[in-house]
């Protein structure tokens, strides 16, 4: 009886790990947003820009030298830009981990 239970647990764990791997390898859609820079706060390897879109929704852009490398550039207050990258949600606000600035 113990051997059968162990086999069922191992089969379940094997199936579960396969599902997790497929989910983590699934293509993710890149987030894109357009807005006007409201403020810029510099940090260790980049800066955070606070932006507002046309509907007055606020979001942050985390712009890093490490992440952007040769495409890194500093935005100024008043710049209207389109940003794309992954997102995180902190303090009920969207934060774009910027990979591209247009």
C-alpha positions in Angstrom: 0.0 0.0 0.0 2.8 2.4 0.8 4.5 1.8 -2.5 1.3 2.5 -4.4 0.8 5.9 -2.6 4.4 6.8 -3.2 4.0 6.1 -6.9 0.8 8.2 -7.1 2.6 11.1 -5.4 5.6 10.9 -7.7 3.3 10.7 -10.8 1.3 13.7 -9.5 4.5 15.8 -8.8 5.9 14.9 -12.2 2.7 16.0 -14.0 2.6 19.2 -11.9 6.2 20.1 -12.7 5.4 19.7 -16.4 2.5 22.0 -16.2 4.6 24.6 -14.3 7.3 24.4 -16.9 4.9 24.9 -19.8 3.3 27.8 -18.1 6.6 29.5 -17.4 7.8 29.0 -21.0 4.6 30.4 -22.5 5.0 33.6 -24.5 4.2 36.8 -22.5 2.6 39.8 -24.1 4.8 42.9 -23.8 3.0 45.8 -22.1 3.0 49.1 -23.9 1.8 52.5 -22.7 2.0 56.1 -23.9 2.2 59.1 -21.5 3.7 62.4 -20.5 6.5 62.5 -18.0 5.4 64.2 -14.8 8.6 63.8 -12.7 11.9 61.9 -12.7 13.7 60.4 -9.6 17.2 59.1 -10.1 18.5 56.0 -8.5 21.6 53.8 -8.5 21.6 52.4 -12.1 18.8 54.5 -13.7 15.7 56.3 -12.7 11.9 56.2 -12.1 9.8 58.4 -14.3 6.2 59.1 -13.2 3.8 59.5 -16.2 0.2 60.2 -17.0 -1.7 58.9 -20.0 -4.4 60.7 -22.0 -7.1 59.5 -19.5 -5.1 60.9 -16.5 -4.1 57.4 -15.3 -0.7 57.5 -13.6 2.0 54.9 -14.0 5.7 54.6 -13.3 8.5 53.7 -15.7 11.6 52.0 -14.2 14.4 52.8 -16.6 17.6 51.0 -16.0 21.0 51.2 -17.7 21.4 47.5 -17.1 18.1 46.6 -18.7 18.3 49.0 -21.6 22.0 49.0 -22.2 22.8 51.0 -25.5 19.1 52.1 -25.8 19.2 53.9 -22.4 18.3 57.5 -22.4 17.1 60.1 -19.9 13.6 61.4 -20.2 12.7 65.0 -19.1 9.5 66.4 -17.5 7.0 67.1 -20.3 8.3 64.4 -22.7 5.5 62.5 -24.4 6.8 58.9 -24.9 5.6 55.3 -25.7 7.2 52.8 -23.4 7.2 49.0 -23.6 8.3 46.2 -21.3 7.2 43.9 -18.5 5.1 45.2 -15.6 4.9 44.9 -11.9 2.2 46.2 -9.7 3.3 48.1 -6.5 1.2 50.3 -4.3 -1.8 50.0 -6.6 0.2 51.5 -9.4 1.5 49.9 -12.7 5.3 50.0 -13.0 6.7 49.3 -16.4 10.2 47.7 -16.5 11.1 49.6 -19.6 12.8 47.7 -22.5 12.0 50.2 -25.3 11.4 53.9 -25.4 9.8 55.5 -28.6 
